[in-house]
Amino acid sequence: MIRRYRTFQDSGRGTNRGLAVSPKKESHAVDSQKDGAPLSIDWFCHRRKIVKIRTLSLLMLLVLGLVAVGLAQTQEPSIDGKITAGEYRNLYYSNSIRMSLYWSIVGDTLYIGLRAPAEGWLAINFMQMDGAIHGDTIIGFVDPGLFSDKLELADHVAPADGHFPHMDDTDVGGEDNILEKDGTENDGVTIIEFSRKLNTGDENDTVIMEGMDTMIMLAYAPEADDYQTYHGVIERIALTVNFFNGFVNDFPTDTSHTGS
């Protein structure tokens, strides 16, 4: 995650750069120094006003900056199948599989964006570090249409001993806990966005908790628009993610998980 800091610079030069000063008073001060005479009380009062103005200006800039950061952290991403710069607070890109994971947390809701060089399905699998939940999977694909794209996105669960075969959560006593969803497919690239609660209350879903990592797997199928085609060895990667502070740790996919 890249953090950007904004710096502030004065635009003028000299003692009074960036501020308008009365030419008459400034001239008086210079003349007094040339003559060796003591500076007047008015001159000191004038300088104190300038210091106060500068201090207040800096405080206002600081407050505005903090407000802007706060708004950015609580801004809900637009679930429209398009991902714009700065829309999500966090971004992870895998060089090995060329897939991107975007996410933001707003209140009790997790917003996810997936992007991959594929025309088939995209998926993310959530796993609790203690192994209690192993196959909490969101998987979907986009069917390009003449006028608009149609997204098929499902809330699946896999067996406890692996990731496949996974099945619809509603078929095993769970619920579809996807709140919002949308997706697009253009020029061989698929984008899928969705949201879910950090704690859905579904026994088949992983709870995303502050202060704890979550193991996830990202995967995609280059061409298959279904829920069953195997992703292959090179189109998947396993990670541990702290969704709250943005820390990501990836590790070799051949030793990262069981099952598929």
Stockholm file with secondary structure:
# STOCKHOLM 1.0

chainA/1-260         MIRRYRTFQDSGRGTNRGLAVSPKKESHAVDSQKDGAPLSIDWFCHRRKIVKIRTLSLLMLLVLGLVAVGLAQTQEPSIDGKITAGEYRNLYYSNSIRMSLYWSIVGDTLYIGLRAPAEGWLAINFMQMDGAIHGDTIIGFVDPGLFSDKLELADHVAPADGHFPHMDDTDVGGEDNILEKDGTENDGVTIIEFSRKLNTGDENDTVIMEGMDTMIMLAYAPEADDYQTYHGVIERIALTVNFFNGFVNDFPTDTSHTGS
#=GR chainA/1-260 SS CCCCCCCCCCCSCSTTTTSCCCHHHHHHHHHHHHHTCCCCHHHHHHHHHHHHHHHHHHHHHHHHHHHHHHHHHHCCCCCSSCCCTTSSSEEEEETTTTEEEEEEEETTEEEEEEEESCSSCEEEEEEETTSSCCCEEEEEEEECCSSSCEEEEEEEECCTTCSCSCEEGGGGTCCCCCCEEEEEEETTEEEEEEEEESSCCCTTSCCCCTTCCEEEEEEECSSCCSSSSCCCSTTEEEEEECTTTCCEEECCGGGSCSCC
#=GC SS_cons         CCCCCCCCCCCSCSTTTTSCCCHHHHHHHHHHHHHTCCCCHHHHHHHHHHHHHHHHHHHHHHHHHHHHHHHHHHCCCCCSSCCCTTSSSEEEEETTTTEEEEEEEETTEEEEEEEESCSSCEEEEEEETTSSCCCEEEEEEEECCSSSCEEEEEEEECCTTCSCSCEEGGGGTCCCCCCEEEEEEETTEEEEEEEEESSCCCTTSCCCCTTCCEEEEEEECSSCCSSSSCCCSTTEEEEEECTTTCCEEECCGGGSCSCC
//
